[in-house]
């Protein structure tokens, strides 16, 4: 797997030398992060951390922005040359009381256990203008791996949404330590109101994102139900080839994308001739910004349609908590599914408008086809953001509730095996910003799992430690 990753990285260098053939308007904005990086990042890549801060010179281990510092001046020099590195190492130590109470086949496991998982993300961001073309264009190359126990305790609770989602990515359950290239995506602004993108990209931090509940499970909530809507994520590959547009507007933003449904986590540019051979995934979102009571907020509405074979729930059900949702071999499938969703966030208090620090409310809701999507509808809400107690350090917190309305089309076999039922859960976390480069997050969850025939109520508890490197 490592040799495949290195071949992909060499392709990145070749691509940069070829990019001068692509042109764009000279009046494109210098930075697109402020206008589109916080929205549908199924579209535009967002690398780890604040890259301007990453290269501030500091010789004090406790105040420098990253654990490894500026590499004796090499890191800022690389940035001047058009290459930025950002990395994160995240560690999950969690236990579950309750959960699955019946012997089950892999990848599921018994409850009443405690696990450790580590996860690494390593980004190279190339300024393509400095490589001979593409004014204001960028290329994100990301590698990821996990080690320890895949998924941590996510596959021990019996819930539809993985409780420790960041520990279940990249989605390669039997490959601890192997490094995979999960992103190789070019973003190119053509004007202030049109940004195009294309390449291989993961789905984390993508559509249906809220300021107070989103990301990838390494900095805010851990349960996937608070990261994005589980209904449409069930049928998505972790990483595959995509293309689309983002159109920032004064009132908000419009975005749309087309996605190949084949999971490409374990390969880079192999078998490109079979793109879209198994179907297609199409999605779009409209986001409107608001200023109710002179406080920032936004509302978004989106939808996703999948033309790809998924298991017909009248005959079988994939194991709950497994991403991307597999088909059950030997059982009938259905070719089409959809999810329509809505979400909002609304600041209640803003400490500093420039840094967008404060806290507020968030919420999500969706409806789906209910077959082959096992989630018929979904609701979540909560409060989160920067803590008023530790705002000087940058502490964050969140408390949320979710409800998974299960499909009513399950047949007798999945009813007998899993006993699908509505599930619900509550999560609370507090993120201590110990240093600019390290945070420690105690987290507790209560889960009433959707697999009622094999699982009891579960209580999840533990710590997450995240380090910017």
N, C-alpha and C positions, 0 to 999 in steps of 0.2 A: 504493500500500500504506500510505503514511503517513496519508492521509486516512481510510482504513478504521480504522487504529489510533486516530486521534483520535475518530472516532465512537464506538468502543467505550469509550474513556475517559470520554466524556460520559455514556454509559449507566451507567457505574459510579457517577457522582455521583447520577443519578436513582434508581438502585437503593437507595442509602443512605437517601434520603429516604423510600423506601417500606418500609424494613425494620422500622419501628416496629410494623407490623401483626403481626409474628411474635414470639411470646413464648416464654420458656423458664423453667425452674425457677430460683429465686433462690439456691439453694444449689449452683449449678454451680461448678466449680473456676476459680480466677482464671487459671490458665495450664494449657494442655493440652499444651504442647511436651514437658514432662518425661514425660508419661504416654503420648503417642501420636505425637509428632513424629519419633521415631527408628525407627518401624516402617514399616508399609505406606503410604508417602507417595504411592502412587497414590490414597490416601484423603485424608490431611490434608496441606495445603501446608506447606512449610518454606522460609522466605525465606533470603536470603543473610546469613550472619554472625550474630553475637550482638548482638541489637538493644539490649540494655541497655548493652553496651559501646560501641555505635556513637555514643552521644550523650554519652559522658564528655567534659567540657571539657578541652581541652589545646591549648596554643599551640605545642607543639614538633612540628615536622613528622615527626620520627623516632620519636616515642612516641605520637602520637595514633592512634586506632583506625582511621581512614579517611584516604585521601589528601586529600580535600577538607575534612576537619575538621567543625566544627559550624556552618559557614556564618554565622559571626558571631552565633551564638545562635539563628538561625532554625530549625535542624534540631531541637533539643530542644523548641522552642516548638511546632513542628508535631506532635511526638510527644505533647505534652500535649493537643493538640487532637484527637488520634486518628488522625493520619496519620504513618506511618513510611516513610522511604525507605531502601532498601539497594541497592547496585549492585556489580557486579564486571566488570572488564575482564580478559580472559584472552588470552594470546598464545602461539601454538604455532609453534615452528621445528623441523622434523623432517626427517630424511632416511631413505631406505631403500636398502640394498644388496641386490640380488637382487629377489625379488618377481616380478611379471608379466613374462614374457619374450617374449610374442607380441602383435602388434598386435590390439587388441580394441576393440569399439565403446564409446562413452561410455555410462555414466559411468565405466567402468573406464579405467585408464591404465597406461602402462608403468612398470616398476620403475626402480631406479637413478636416483633423483631426490631433490631437496630442496625443501621447500615452506614457506611461511609462511601462517598463518591467524590472524585475530583474531576474538574472540567477545565480545559484550556482553550482560549481563543487568541489568535495571532493575526493581526491585520497589517497589510501593506497597502497604503493609499498612494497612488501615483498621480501627480499633476501632469496630465497629458499635454498641456500647453508647453511644458518645459521639455517634453520629449518629441518636439517637432510638429505639433499640430493640435487640433481640437481645443480652441480657446475655451478656457474655463471648464474643460472636461476633466473627468477623473475616472480612475479605475480602482476598484476595491478588490483585493485578493485576500481571502480569509481562509485560514486553516483552523481546524478544531479537532479535539480528541477528548475522550473521557477515560477514566480508570477507576478501579475499585468495584463497586456494585452498580451495574447499569440500572438507571432509573431510581436508584436509592430505594425508598419504600413505596414508590408510586404504584408498582404492580402487586402490592400486598394489601391494598385498601379495599379493592372491589368497586372503586368509583370510576365513572366514565372519564373524568378529567384527572390526569396525573397530578398527585399532590406535590411532587418535587420535580416540576417539569424541566428545569434547567439541567437536572442530572440525567435526563433521558434524551439529551441531544449531544452530539449528532446521533441520529437514529440508526445505529448499527449495534444491536444488542450483544453480539458475540465477538466484538473486536476491541477489547480494552487496550488502550495505549496507542492504537493505530491512528495516524494523522491523516485527515481527509481535507481536501480543498472543497469548501462548501459555497464559496462565493468567488466569482470571476465576472464582475458586472461593470459595464461602462455607463456612466451618467453624463449626459451632454445637454446643457441648457442652450436652446436655440434662440430664445428671447426671454424677456422677463416673465412671459406668460406661457412658455412652452418648454418643458424639459422632457427629453426622451431618454430611454435607458434600454439596455439589453444585455443578456449574458446569463450565466448560471448564478442562481441566488437562492438562499434559504428563505423560509417563510416567517422566521421569528421577527418580532417587532413590526409586523406587516399591517394588513388592513385591520380596521376596527380598533384603532389605538386611542387610548385616553391618556391625558397628562398624568393622572394619578394611578392608573392601572394599565400596564402594558409591558413593553420590553421583551426580555427573553428569560426571565426567572432568575437573573443574577443580581438585580439591584432593587426591585420592588417586591410585589407579591411572588410567592413560589408556586401556588396552585395554578394550573393552566386555565382554570375558569376565570381568573382575574388577569390573565395575560392577553387573551383574545377569545373570541367566541368559539367554544369547542365544537359547535355544530358544523361549521365549514372547515375547521382544521382537521376533522376526522378523515376526510378523503383526500387531503393534500399531501404530496410528497414533501419530505423535509427540505430537499434542495433539488432544483431542476432548472431547465432553461425557460426564460421568460423575456418578454418585451412589452413595452407600453409607454404611456405618457403621463405626466403630471402637469396640470395647468393651474398655477397659482393665480388668484384673483384678489381684488380688493375685499371682496366679501368672504373669501375662504379659499376653496380649492376643489378641483375635479381631478380624479385620477382613474385610469383604466389599465388593464393588463390582460395578456394572454399567457397561459402557463402550460407547459408540457406535463401531463400527469405522471410520467415515469420518474421514479425516484432515482437521482443521479449521485447520491452521496458517495458511493464507492467507486465512481469513475469520473473522469474529468471531461475529455472530449472524445471518448470512445463512442462508436456506433451513432454518430450524428445523423446518419442516414435514416434512422428510425424515429426521428422527432415527430411527435404527434401521431405515431402509428397506433397508439392505444386509445386515443381520444384527445380531448382538449378541455382546459379549464379557463373560464372567462370571468372576470370580475370588474367591478367599478364602484366608486364611492364619491359622494358629494359631501364636503365639509363646509359648514357655515360658522364663522366666528361671531361671537356676541360680546356685549359689554354691559350686561345687566347690572344695575347698581354701580356702574363704573368699575366693574370687576371682570376680568377676562373669563371667557368660556367658549365652548364650541359644541355644535351638534352635527352628527354625521349620520348619513343613511347610505347603505350599500347593499350589494347583492353579489352572489357568486353562483355560477351554473357550472356543473361538472358533467361533461359527456364522456364518461368512463365507467366501465363495468364495476359495480359494487354488489355485495351479497344481498340477495333478496331475503328480507327479514322474516318472511313467512316460512322459510325453510331452515335458516341457520343465522347465527350472529357471530361476528368476530369477537375475540376476547376484549372485554372492557379495559380502557386505559392504555391500549396499544396504538402507537402512532408511527407511520400513517396507517389508517385502517386497512387491514388486509382483506382479501377475499378468502372465503372458506372453500378449499379445494373440493371439487365434486358436487357443489351445490349451485342452484340457479343464481343468476345475477340480473340486475337491472341496469340499463345504460345511462340513465339521466337522474340527476338530483340537483337540488337548489337550496339556498339559504338566503333569506332577506333579513337584514339586521339594522339596528339603530343604536347609537351610543351618544353620550354627552359627558362633558366635565364642566364644572363651574367653580371658580375660585370663591371661597368665602372670606379669606384673608390673604392679602399680598404684602409680604415684608419688603420686597425690593423689586420693582417692576422690571428693571433692566436685567436682573438675573432670573426673573420669572420664579421667584421663590415665594411660597405660600402654601396654603392647603385648601381643600375644597371637596366637593361631592363628585361622584362619578356614577354612571349607570349604563347597562347594556340590556338589549332585548332582541330576540330573533324568533322567526318561524321557519320551519324547514318542511321538506316533502314527507318526512316520517317513514319513508321506505324508498330507497335504501338507507337514508340517514336515520340512525337510531334515536337521535334527539329530535323531538317534535317541536319543542320550543325551549327557550332559555331566557333566564332573567338573572341579573346581578346588580348590586349597588353597594355603595360604601363611601368612606371618607378617607382621604390620604393626602400626602404631600410632605412638605418640610415641617419638622416639628417646631412648635413655638418654644419648647423647652431648650432644645439644642440647636437652634437656628444658626448660631455663630459657627458651630462646627460643621453644619450641613447635615444634621441628623434628619432622617425621614421616617414616616410611620404610615400604617394603613390598617383599616379594619373593614372587612367586606363580607357580604352574604351572597350566595348564588343558589339557583334552583334549576335543575335539569328536568324538563318534562319529557318523559320517555315516550317513544312511539307506541301506539296501540295496535300495531300491525304485526307484532311478533307471533310466530306460529307456535305450535305445541312443543317442538324440539328445543328451540332457544328458551322457551318458558320453563321447560323442565331442567335444562342445564344451568342457566344463569338466573332465572326468575327476575327478568328486567322490571324495574319499578322506578318511579320518580326518585331522584336523588337531590340532596341539598348539602350545603356546607357553609362553614364560617371560618375565616382566617384572620389572624391579627399578627402584625410584625412590627418591630422597631429596629431601625437601621442606625447603629452607632457609627458615626464617621470618626474613627479612632485617629487616623492620620489622613492627609489628602489622598493617599494611595491605598488605604485599607479601611474597609468597613466590616463590622460584625453584626449579624442580624439574628436575634432570637425570634422564633416563629412558632405559633401554635395553631392547630386546625382541628375542627370537629367535622366529620364527614358521615353523612347518612348515605351509604353507597347504593348505586343503582343495581348492582348484582345481588339481589336480595336472597337468592337461593344458596349462595356460597359465602356471604359476608355479613358480619355484624357491624354495628356502628364503630367507627374508628376515630381514635384520637392521635393526631400526629404532632410531634414536638421535636425541637432540635435547634441547631445553629447553622448559619451560612456565613462563611468568611470569604470575602472577595478582595483581591489584590490587583491593582493596576501595575503592570510591569513595564 
